[in-house]
Amino acid sequence: MCPPADPLLIMSLQRYYRSHPSFPCCYHNPPIFPGSRTAMLFLIAYIGSVVLINFAFSSAPHLDIIWSAWGGLVFVLRDMVQIRFGHGAILAMLAALVLSYVTSDPTIALASATAFAVSECIDWLVFSITKRPLRDRLWISSALSIPLDTFIFFGMIDALTTPVILTALLSKFAGVTAVWMIMAWRASNNACPG
């Protein structure tokens, strides 16, 4: 079985063991989206997306179906930030919430914070209890947290309509499933023989 992927460890091991074909193959290929520059891009995109979607809900609430479709991107970015920064994702969300509170309706920011707190607790439980591969833990935690996050957020901003809920759920699950498929594909390409 291959050990878990640590980007810094992988890069140094790749340089050292490139000429040793007997070394586990999972170290010969980099993880999904490696590098600190990419990690920072995901972090900035995540914070920016949270702030922009909260601002959008505040300034044009009549376009709630459009903004709810954007939620899938936010969940994908959140997963990418969590993969790279671990519990540091909480600091990113806090920064996004402070910026949202300043730029958006405080009710929207509060709804976003409440939904985030619930979904983060679920993520923490799933990641703490299950020992499945990362891609499976991401999907399991999302399957549990996405519906709650969606109902809490839209319930708190009085936008709990069937089209909005369906759009939000479909976009979020589509995004998370795409990430799961990419990770599964990468894992099958990096699988150790035997």
DRENPA-786825 format. One record per residue (C-alpha): x, y, z; residue in one letter. Coordinates in Angstrom, 3 decimals. Last residue first. Layout:
% residues N
SITE         X         Y         Z  aa
SITE         X         Y         Z   A
...
***
This chain:
% residues 194
SITE         X         Y         Z  aa
SITE     1.308    -5.955    -6.684   G
SITE     1.998    -2.830    -8.662   P
SITE     1.612     0.526    -6.893   C
SITE    -1.296     2.568    -8.153   A
SITE    -0.302     5.966    -9.547   N
SITE    -2.539     5.828   -12.636   N
SITE    -5.406     4.350   -10.608   S
SITE    -4.933     7.024    -7.947   A
SITE    -4.957     9.801   -10.558   R
SITE    -8.222     8.490   -12.036   W
SITE    -9.761     8.231    -8.572   A
SITE    -8.640    11.790    -7.757   M
SITE   -10.076    13.144   -11.011   I
SITE   -13.332    11.236   -10.435   M
SITE   -13.638    12.507    -6.854   W
SITE   -13.039    16.107    -8.008   V
SITE   -15.752    15.729   -10.661   A
SITE   -18.088    14.182    -8.063   T
SITE   -17.533    17.161    -5.763   V
SITE   -18.386    19.603    -8.530   G
SITE   -21.456    17.710    -9.720   A
SITE   -22.647    17.318    -6.113   F
SITE   -22.380    21.063    -5.532   K
SITE   -24.053    21.990    -8.818   S
SITE   -26.891    19.509    -8.317   L
SITE   -27.534    20.527    -4.709   L
SITE   -27.549    24.252    -5.477   A
SITE   -29.775    23.893    -8.534   T
SITE   -32.193    21.605    -6.683   L
SITE   -32.384    23.946    -3.680   I
SITE   -32.888    27.050    -5.831   V
SITE   -35.543    25.407    -8.010   P
SITE   -37.393    23.996    -4.949   T
SITE   -37.472    27.232    -2.991   T
SITE   -35.754    27.978     0.333   L
SITE   -34.705    31.564    -0.341   A
SITE   -35.544    32.970     3.084   D
SITE   -31.908    33.912     3.890   I
SITE   -31.675    31.512     6.851   M
SITE   -33.399    28.701     4.960   G
SITE   -31.084    29.125     1.984   F
SITE   -27.982    28.742     4.139   F
SITE   -29.293    25.983     6.424   I
SITE   -30.855    23.932     3.621   F
SITE   -27.737    24.093     1.447   T
SITE   -25.237    23.397     4.218   D
SITE   -27.341    20.460     5.412   L
SITE   -27.638    19.001     1.913   P
SITE   -23.922    19.523     1.193   I
SITE   -22.634    18.179     4.525   S
SITE   -23.514    14.481     4.316   L
SITE   -22.691    13.793     0.672   A
SITE   -19.756    16.187     1.009   S
SITE   -18.281    14.214     3.901   S
SITE   -18.685    10.977     1.958   I
SITE   -17.191    12.470    -1.230   W
SITE   -14.175    13.982     0.486   L
SITE   -13.643    10.835     2.565   R
SITE   -13.744     8.751    -0.617   D
SITE   -11.151    10.937    -2.364   R
SITE    -8.911    10.854     0.712   L
SITE    -8.802     7.065     0.857   P
SITE   -10.891     5.460     3.620   R
SITE    -9.888     5.583     7.263   K
SITE   -13.177     6.974     8.478   T
SITE   -13.670     8.498    11.925   I
SITE   -11.552    11.654    11.901   S
SITE   -12.141    12.674     8.257   F
SITE   -15.872    12.009     8.578   V
SITE   -16.122    13.852    11.897   L
SITE   -14.092    16.843    10.655   W
SITE   -16.175    17.080     7.487   D
SITE   -19.399    17.009     9.519   I
SITE   -18.114    19.751    11.807   C
SITE   -17.036    21.745     8.738   E
SITE   -20.521    21.410     7.221   S
SITE   -22.177    22.753    10.381   V
SITE   -19.774    25.672    10.760   A
SITE   -20.035    26.545     7.054   F
SITE   -23.833    26.683     7.150   A
SITE   -23.660    29.002    10.159   T
SITE   -21.010    31.240     8.600   A
SITE   -22.890    31.508     5.288   S
SITE   -26.141    32.331     7.066   A
SITE   -24.325    34.962     9.143   L
SITE   -22.725    36.497     6.027   A
SITE   -26.092    36.575     4.243   I
SITE   -27.745    38.215     7.257   T
SITE   -24.859    40.711     7.448   P
SITE   -25.757    41.917     3.915   D
SITE   -22.563    41.990     1.926   S
SITE   -19.218    43.783     1.630   T
SITE   -18.086    44.055     5.270   V
SITE   -19.718    40.812     6.471   Y
SITE   -18.452    39.045     3.366   S
SITE   -14.884    40.219     4.059   L
SITE   -15.158    38.875     7.602   V
SITE   -16.697    35.661     6.258   L
SITE   -13.953    35.180     3.671   A
SITE   -11.265    35.661     6.319   A
SITE   -13.049    33.157     8.564   L
SITE   -13.271    30.750     5.641   M
SITE    -9.538    31.010     4.992   A
SITE    -8.813    30.513     8.690   L
SITE   -10.992    27.383     8.657   I
SITE    -9.121    26.128     5.606   A
SITE    -6.024    26.147     7.812   G
SITE    -7.440    22.904     9.229   H
SITE    -5.845    21.098     6.299   G
SITE    -3.977    23.577     4.076   F
SITE    -3.543    21.720     0.787   R
SITE    -6.382    19.194     0.875   I
SITE    -8.629    21.653     2.706   Q
SITE    -7.987    24.334     0.060   V
SITE    -8.852    21.901    -2.752   M
SITE   -12.005    20.800    -0.910   D
SITE   -13.073    24.410    -0.396   R
SITE   -12.441    25.142    -4.081   L
SITE   -14.726    22.266    -5.054   V
SITE   -17.368    23.436    -2.568   F
SITE   -17.187    27.030    -3.860   V
SITE   -17.499    25.857    -7.460   L
SITE   -20.650    23.920    -6.647   G
SITE   -22.117    26.968    -4.931   G
SITE   -22.130    28.928    -8.204   W
SITE   -25.356    27.179    -9.184   A
SITE   -27.011    28.822    -6.159   S
SITE   -25.988    32.238    -7.506   W
SITE   -27.820    31.628   -10.787   I
SITE   -30.928    30.310    -9.011   I
SITE   -30.849    33.252    -6.580   D
SITE   -31.062    35.856    -9.339   L
SITE   -33.802    37.780    -7.467   H
SITE   -31.316    38.185    -4.590   P
SITE   -29.256    40.663    -6.628   A
SITE   -27.059    42.718    -4.277   S
SITE   -26.997    40.476    -1.223   S
SITE   -26.910    37.114    -3.023   F
SITE   -24.164    38.472    -5.294   A
SITE   -22.163    39.792    -2.324   F
SITE   -22.345    36.352    -0.685   N
SITE   -21.269    34.733    -3.963   I
SITE   -18.431    37.224    -4.376   L
SITE   -17.084    36.825    -0.832   V
SITE   -17.194    33.026    -0.983   V
SITE   -15.649    33.022    -4.456   S
SITE   -12.841    35.393    -3.460   G
SITE   -11.897    33.295    -0.436   I
SITE   -11.837    30.132    -2.551   Y
SITE   -10.037    31.702    -5.516   A
SITE    -7.383    33.160    -3.199   I
SITE    -6.824    29.800    -1.493   L
SITE    -6.852    27.877    -4.772   F
SITE    -4.288    30.291    -6.210   L
SITE    -2.192    29.966    -3.047   M
SITE    -2.157    26.181    -3.390   A
SITE    -1.185    26.506    -7.041   T
SITE     1.772    28.693    -6.125   R
SITE     2.707    26.250    -3.346   S
SITE     3.075    23.357    -5.719   G
SITE     1.080    20.291    -6.738   P
SITE    -2.296    20.290    -8.569   F
SITE    -3.125    16.602    -8.072   I
SITE    -0.192    14.755    -6.538   P
SITE     3.160    14.421    -8.334   P
SITE     4.120    11.184   -10.075   N
SITE     7.142     9.010    -9.257   H
SITE     6.271     8.757    -5.566   Y
SITE     3.241     6.509    -6.164   C
SITE     5.527     4.131    -8.006   C
SITE     6.981     2.635    -4.847   P
SITE    10.800     2.389    -5.250   F
SITE    11.891    -0.608    -7.350   S
SITE    12.501     1.583   -10.400   P
SITE    15.362     3.418    -8.662   H
SITE    16.590     6.223   -10.980   S
SITE    13.940     8.717    -9.890   R
SITE    14.673     8.012    -6.231   Y
SITE    16.365    11.233    -5.127   Y
SITE    14.494    13.808    -7.194   R
SITE    11.146    12.093    -6.710   Q
SITE    11.802    11.710    -2.999   L
SITE    12.277    15.463    -2.652   S
SITE     9.111    16.214    -4.621   M
SITE     7.073    13.559    -2.815   I
SITE     8.111    14.739     0.622   L
SITE     7.127    18.304    -0.195   L
SITE     3.781    17.244    -1.701   P
SITE     2.801    14.806     1.097   D
SITE     0.850    11.899    -0.387   A
SITE    -0.276     9.161     1.990   P
SITE     1.800     5.948     1.966   P
SITE     1.293     3.479    -0.869   C
SITE     0.000     0.000     0.000   M
***
